[in-house]
Amino acid sequence: MWFDEIMDDCKEALRISDNHKGIFIPVIINFVLTLLFIAYCVFIGIALFRKISNIPMYSWNSYNTWLHQIPPILIIALLNYIIVVLFSSIMKAGSINLYRYAIDNKKLKASYFMEGIKTSFLKILGGTLFTHIIALFASPIILIFFLIFSFTLGLLSPSWGMLFLSTVSTVFLFAWPIIVVEDNMGPIQSILTSVKLGWRNFLGMFVILLGNALISKYVLFIFGPLVAFICGFLLMGIVHTYFKVVVLLIYKRKKENLLPYKSREHQVLDESNHSNSSGKIIDN
């Protein structure tokens, strides 16, 4: 039964998390660098505020001055977006590769993190940009759907309704970076495989990702608002790491029925067999 399989994956993820606590080190790194990025954004925001506050209001010259502020603000926003996308892609590539080795019960090393960046960073970056572009072009449709939902079913339970919708969409797209790292797959193929994984295992994935969303929000306030403000991002990172391991276990269990071509393990086996056969030919 699908529920029993999901519970087995959750138990196995707990065991892996307990035996290989190194999978949480990227969460700490991410937390520290995020604090530095927030400090950078605050510094930039204060500088822009001081510059804009000196602009006189309600005059033709002030309107021209305001218009001249738009290009640098857009450039700064674009630069910040690039920094966030690059950094998140690096962390995903390295972290997921650590999960792979932890599941294989290998002692974690920093080289495994770097290996993930080397082999999967560009693919995850490409997939992230692709999904963002699709979301940008689909934003009018998403906005219309959101408005319809808000004025119909959303009036009854707006927070739960939006949580349900976001979880449903996450079911189909959550696993694609995991698939990129696990099977060295291209971003488009990984996204399609992630959609297939979510479609064929919807109930199990929905339960797991709904639990991820609910527990992440709960840990923000379990220790009070001060801890939530200071360490909320760190606590959420730990929860997300655990559930990513669960989803990786689900994918490893289901992937042979999802992939129309060979997975990374089969590629490695084929390359090994090819090398052995080549060696035999040379020996003869």
Secondary structure, 3 states (H helix, E strand, C coil): CHHHHHHHHHHHHHHHHHHCHHHHHHHHHHHHHHHHHHHHHHHHHHHHHHHHHCCCCCCHHHHHHHHHHHHHHHHHHHHHHHHHHHHHHHHHHHHHHHHHHHHCCCCCCHHHHHHHHHHHHHHHHHHHHHHHHHHHHHHHHHHHHHHHHHCCHHHCCHHHHHHHHHHHHHHHHCCHHHHHHHHCCCHHHHHHHHHHHHHHCHHHHHHHHHHHHHHHHHHHHCCCHHHHHHHHHHHHHHHHHHHHHHHHHHHHHHHHHCCCCCCHHHHHHHHHHHHHHHHHHHHC
